[in-house]
Amino acid sequence: MAVISVTIYLVFLTTTTWALCQPNQYSTRLTSGKEICCFYCAAGEAVKQPCKSNNSNSICVTCPEGYYNREKTKSECSPCFYCNTKLGSIEKKACTKSAQAECICPNGSISKNERHTACECPKGKQIVKEECVQCPVGHFSDKENSICRPWTNCSARGDVVQVAGSSTSDVICSKTKIQPEPVTTKFSNLQTSRIFLNNLKTISANQHTVTREDKKNNDVYNNNNTGSGNLMTWGTLSLILVGVTLLSLSAGFIITMIIQMKPKKMNNILRSRKCRHPVQEQEKEQSSASESSLVKQCSESA
């Protein structure tokens, strides 16, 4: 039994030499079907042709541009990958014949793959010294991994700002230029409106405490600012006052005349009474001849 096991092991060694290759070797099969061990090429080289005998060197060739091969690892060169700076990736080490490139993403950005060949610095930010930082005031970036640009200066072009800018968008200018006259007229109208409103507030606040003299002054002020209708009202009032004055004077004159005429009338009445009493007494005592003489005397005195 032991003899059979040794025989099988010897056959295995003679037919499968690949199991005896060292870590810096690779196995290959000859045209005869025999497998042998060949040494890897140096770093930066690729195997052009395997060795012809066991434990011998291969025929090597330098890796082409854009390819690399580490020392004693593979028989073929591998393609390099590159750090995409347009996508925010930063190249720490360039690819060489013997080593792959090394990329990193800026602090504050987001890596899009394991090799960090593409990164994302969001809108409103930019990459400064391997860091993704916020745009300064008055600047914006509207794309990922872009540089912050200053806002458009509308006033320098004679335009006005229609939409304000932000960290992710530019200012939008309006082609309409500022016209001095409309602005002045607008300000004047606004000032006039404010003065009018202030006057209304003052009148409303003092309307319960205004005296008759204040009302009279306000009436005069309002009449001076009114049209021909108010002037007609004052003229009519003046005529009424003149008429009342004339009527008062006429009434006073008439009353004075009546008062002056009343004493004279009373004197005449008294005189007539004095003449009648003597006449009546003498009618009893004297004759008709003497009565007629007394009547004559009274009429003369009258």
C-alpha positions as CSV (number, residue, x, y, z in Angstrom):
1,M,0.0,0.0,0.0
2,A,2.8,2.4,0.8
3,V,4.6,1.6,-2.4
4,I,1.5,2.4,-4.4
5,S,1.2,5.8,-2.7
6,V,4.8,6.8,-3.4
7,T,4.4,5.8,-7.0
8,I,1.4,8.0,-7.4
9,Y,3.2,11.0,-5.8
10,L,6.2,10.6,-8.1
11,V,3.9,10.5,-11.2
12,F,2.1,13.6,-9.9
13,L,5.3,15.5,-9.5
14,T,6.5,14.6,-13.0
15,T,3.2,15.5,-14.7
16,T,2.2,18.6,-12.7
17,T,5.2,20.8,-12.3
18,W,3.0,24.0,-11.8
19,A,2.5,23.0,-8.2
20,L,6.2,23.5,-7.6
21,C,6.4,27.1,-9.0
22,Q,7.5,29.8,-6.6
23,P,5.5,33.0,-5.8
24,N,7.6,35.0,-8.3
25,Q,7.0,32.5,-11.0
26,Y,4.2,31.4,-13.2
27,S,3.5,28.1,-14.9
28,T,3.3,27.5,-18.6
29,R,2.9,24.5,-20.9
30,L,5.3,23.6,-23.6
31,T,4.3,22.3,-27.0
32,S,5.2,18.9,-25.8
33,G,2.6,19.2,-23.1
34,K,5.0,19.5,-20.2
35,E,4.4,22.3,-17.7
36,I,7.3,24.4,-16.5
37,C,7.9,27.4,-14.2
38,C,9.0,30.8,-15.6
39,F,10.0,33.9,-13.7
40,Y,7.8,37.0,-13.9
41,C,9.1,40.1,-15.7
42,A,10.3,43.2,-13.7
43,A,7.9,46.0,-12.7
44,G,6.8,48.0,-15.7
45,E,7.4,45.1,-18.1
46,A,5.1,42.4,-19.6
47,V,5.9,38.9,-20.7
48,K,6.3,38.8,-24.4
49,Q,7.2,35.2,-24.6
50,P,7.4,32.5,-21.9
51,C,10.6,30.7,-21.0
52,K,11.6,27.5,-22.8
53,S,12.9,25.7,-19.8
54,N,11.9,25.2,-16.2
55,N,12.9,28.0,-13.7
56,S,14.2,30.3,-16.4
57,N,13.5,34.0,-17.3
58,S,10.8,35.0,-19.7
59,I,11.3,37.3,-22.7
60,C,9.9,40.7,-21.4
61,V,8.9,44.0,-23.0
62,T,8.2,47.4,-21.4
63,C,4.5,48.3,-20.8
64,P,3.1,50.7,-23.4
65,E,2.0,54.2,-22.5
66,G,-1.1,54.3,-20.2
67,Y,-0.4,50.8,-18.9
68,Y,1.4,49.6,-15.8
69,N,2.6,46.3,-14.3
70,R,3.7,45.7,-10.7
71,E,6.8,43.7,-10.1
72,K,6.4,39.9,-10.1
73,T,2.6,39.9,-10.1
74,K,1.2,39.4,-13.5
75,S,2.4,38.6,-16.9
76,E,0.4,41.3,-18.7
77,C,0.3,45.1,-18.3
78,S,-2.9,46.7,-16.9
79,P,-4.4,50.0,-18.1
80,C,-4.0,53.1,-15.9
81,F,-7.0,55.1,-14.7
82,Y,-6.9,58.8,-14.4
83,C,-8.2,61.3,-11.8
84,N,-10.9,63.4,-13.5
85,T,-10.2,66.9,-12.3
86,K,-13.3,68.2,-14.2
87,L,-15.4,66.0,-11.9
88,G,-13.6,67.2,-8.8
89,S,-11.0,64.4,-8.4
90,I,-7.5,65.3,-7.2
91,E,-4.5,63.3,-8.4
92,K,-2.2,62.5,-5.5
93,K,0.0,60.1,-7.7
94,A,0.2,59.8,-11.4
95,C,0.1,56.4,-13.1
96,T,3.6,55.0,-13.9
97,K,4.9,51.9,-15.6
98,S,5.0,50.1,-12.3
99,A,2.2,51.7,-10.3
100,Q,-1.4,52.7,-10.7
101,A,-2.6,56.3,-10.2
102,E,-3.9,57.5,-6.8
103,C,-6.9,59.8,-6.6
104,I,-8.7,61.5,-3.7
105,C,-11.8,63.7,-3.3
106,P,-11.7,67.2,-1.7
107,N,-12.9,67.6,1.8
108,G,-16.6,68.3,1.9
109,S,-17.3,66.6,-1.5
110,I,-18.9,63.3,-2.3
111,S,-17.0,60.4,-4.0
112,K,-18.8,58.7,-6.9
113,N,-16.7,55.5,-7.0
114,E,-14.2,53.5,-5.0
115,R,-11.2,54.8,-6.9
116,H,-12.3,58.4,-6.2
117,T,-11.7,59.3,-9.9
118,A,-15.0,61.4,-9.8
119,C,-16.3,63.6,-7.0
120,E,-19.2,66.0,-6.5
121,C,-18.7,69.5,-5.1
122,P,-22.4,70.8,-5.1
123,K,-23.7,74.0,-6.7
124,G,-23.0,77.1,-4.7
125,K,-19.5,75.8,-3.8
126,Q,-16.1,75.5,-5.4
127,I,-12.9,73.5,-4.8
128,V,-10.1,75.6,-3.1
129,K,-6.9,73.9,-1.9
130,E,-8.4,70.4,-1.9
131,E,-11.5,71.6,-0.1
132,C,-15.1,72.1,-1.3
133,V,-16.1,75.5,0.2
134,Q,-19.0,77.9,-0.1
135,C,-18.9,80.7,-2.7
136,P,-18.1,84.1,-1.3
137,V,-20.8,86.8,-1.1
138,G,-21.5,88.3,-4.6
139,H,-20.5,85.1,-6.4
140,F,-22.3,82.0,-7.6
141,S,-21.7,78.5,-9.2
142,D,-24.6,77.0,-11.1
143,K,-22.9,73.6,-11.8
144,E,-21.3,70.9,-9.9
145,N,-17.5,71.1,-9.5
146,S,-17.5,74.6,-11.1
147,I,-15.6,77.8,-10.1
148,C,-17.6,80.6,-8.4
149,R,-18.1,83.6,-10.6
150,P,-19.1,87.2,-9.7
151,W,-22.6,88.4,-10.2
152,T,-23.3,90.5,-13.2
153,N,-23.0,94.2,-12.5
154,C,-26.3,95.6,-13.8
155,S,-25.6,99.2,-12.9
156,A,-22.4,99.2,-14.9
157,R,-24.5,98.5,-18.0
158,G,-27.1,101.1,-17.2
159,D,-29.7,98.4,-16.3
160,V,-31.5,97.6,-13.1
161,V,-31.7,94.4,-11.1
162,Q,-34.8,92.4,-11.9
163,V,-34.0,89.3,-9.9
164,A,-31.4,89.2,-7.1
165,G,-28.6,86.7,-7.3
166,S,-27.8,83.8,-4.9
167,S,-24.9,81.4,-4.4
168,T,-26.4,79.1,-7.1
169,S,-27.7,81.7,-9.6
170,D,-26.6,85.0,-11.3
171,V,-28.4,88.3,-11.1
172,I,-31.0,88.9,-13.8
173,C,-30.8,92.4,-15.2
174,S,-33.7,94.4,-16.8
175,K,-33.1,96.4,-20.0
176,T,-35.4,99.2,-18.8
177,K,-33.2,102.1,-17.6
178,I,-34.0,104.3,-14.7
179,Q,-35.8,107.4,-15.9
180,P,-35.2,110.4,-13.5
181,E,-38.5,112.3,-14.3
182,P,-41.0,109.5,-13.5
183,V,-39.1,108.8,-10.2
184,T,-39.3,112.5,-9.3
185,T,-43.0,112.8,-10.2
186,K,-43.7,109.7,-8.3
187,F,-41.9,111.0,-5.2
188,S,-43.7,114.4,-5.5
189,N,-47.1,112.7,-5.8
190,L,-46.3,110.5,-2.8
191,Q,-45.2,113.5,-0.8
192,T,-48.4,115.3,-1.7
193,S,-50.5,112.3,-0.7
194,R,-48.7,112.1,2.7
195,I,-49.3,115.8,3.4
196,F,-53.0,115.4,2.5
197,L,-53.3,112.4,4.8
198,N,-51.6,114.2,7.6
199,N,-54.0,117.1,7.3
200,L,-56.9,114.7,7.4
201,K,-55.6,113.1,10.5
202,T,-55.1,116.5,12.2
203,I,-58.6,117.6,11.3
204,S,-60.1,114.3,12.5
205,A,-58.2,114.5,15.8
206,N,-59.3,118.1,16.6
207,Q,-62.8,118.1,15.2
208,H,-64.4,117.7,18.7
209,T,-62.4,120.6,20.3
210,V,-62.5,123.2,17.6
211,T,-64.0,126.6,18.9
212,R,-66.3,128.9,17.0
213,E,-63.4,131.1,16.1
214,D,-61.5,128.1,14.7
215,K,-64.6,127.0,12.7
216,K,-64.9,130.6,11.4
217,N,-61.2,130.6,10.3
218,N,-61.7,127.1,8.7
219,D,-64.8,128.4,6.9
220,V,-62.8,131.4,5.6
221,Y,-60.0,129.1,4.5
222,N,-62.4,126.8,2.8
223,N,-64.2,129.7,1.1
224,N,-60.9,131.0,-0.2
225,N,-60.3,127.6,-1.8
226,T,-63.8,127.1,-3.2
227,G,-65.2,128.2,-6.5
228,S,-67.8,130.7,-7.6
229,G,-70.6,128.9,-5.8
230,N,-69.2,129.9,-2.3
231,L,-68.6,133.5,-3.5
232,M,-72.3,133.7,-4.5
233,T,-73.2,132.5,-1.0
234,W,-71.2,135.3,0.7
235,G,-72.8,137.9,-1.6
236,T,-76.3,136.7,-0.8
237,L,-75.5,136.8,2.9
238,S,-74.2,140.4,2.6
239,L,-77.4,141.5,0.9
240,I,-79.5,139.9,3.7
241,L,-77.5,141.7,6.3
242,V,-77.9,145.1,4.6
243,G,-81.6,144.5,4.2
244,V,-82.0,143.7,7.9
245,T,-80.0,146.8,8.8
246,L,-82.2,149.1,6.7
247,L,-85.4,147.5,8.2
248,S,-84.0,148.1,11.7
249,L,-83.3,151.7,11.0
250,S,-86.7,152.3,9.4
251,A,-88.4,150.7,12.4
252,G,-86.5,152.9,14.8
253,F,-87.4,156.0,12.8
254,I,-91.1,155.1,12.9
255,I,-91.1,154.4,16.6
256,T,-89.3,157.7,17.3
257,M,-91.9,159.6,15.3
258,I,-94.7,157.9,17.1
259,I,-93.2,158.7,20.5
260,Q,-92.8,162.4,19.5
261,M,-96.4,162.7,18.2
262,K,-98.0,161.1,21.3
263,P,-97.5,164.1,23.8
264,K,-99.0,166.6,21.3
265,K,-102.1,164.5,21.0
266,M,-102.5,164.2,24.8
267,N,-102.2,168.0,25.1
268,N,-105.1,168.5,22.7
269,I,-107.2,166.0,24.5
270,L,-106.6,167.8,27.9
271,R,-107.5,171.2,26.3
272,S,-110.7,169.9,24.9
273,R,-111.7,168.5,28.3
274,K,-111.1,171.9,30.0
275,C,-113.3,173.7,27.5
276,R,-116.2,171.3,27.8
277,H,-116.6,171.4,31.6
278,P,-117.1,175.2,31.9
279,V,-119.5,175.2,29.0
280,Q,-121.7,172.5,30.7
281,E,-121.8,174.4,34.1
282,Q,-122.6,177.7,32.4
283,E,-125.4,176.1,30.5
284,K,-127.2,175.6,33.8
285,E,-126.6,179.1,35.1
286,Q,-126.3,181.4,32.1
287,S,-128.2,181.9,29.1
288,S,-127.6,180.7,25.6
289,A,-125.8,183.9,24.7
290,S,-123.0,183.5,27.1
291,E,-122.6,179.7,26.1
292,S,-121.9,180.6,22.5
293,S,-119.1,183.0,23.7
294,L,-117.4,180.3,25.7
295,V,-117.5,177.8,22.8
296,K,-115.9,180.4,20.6
297,Q,-113.2,181.0,23.2
298,C,-112.3,177.2,23.4
299,S,-112.2,176.9,19.6
300,E,-109.8,179.8,19.4
301,S,-107.6,178.4,22.0
302,A,-107.6,175.1,20.2
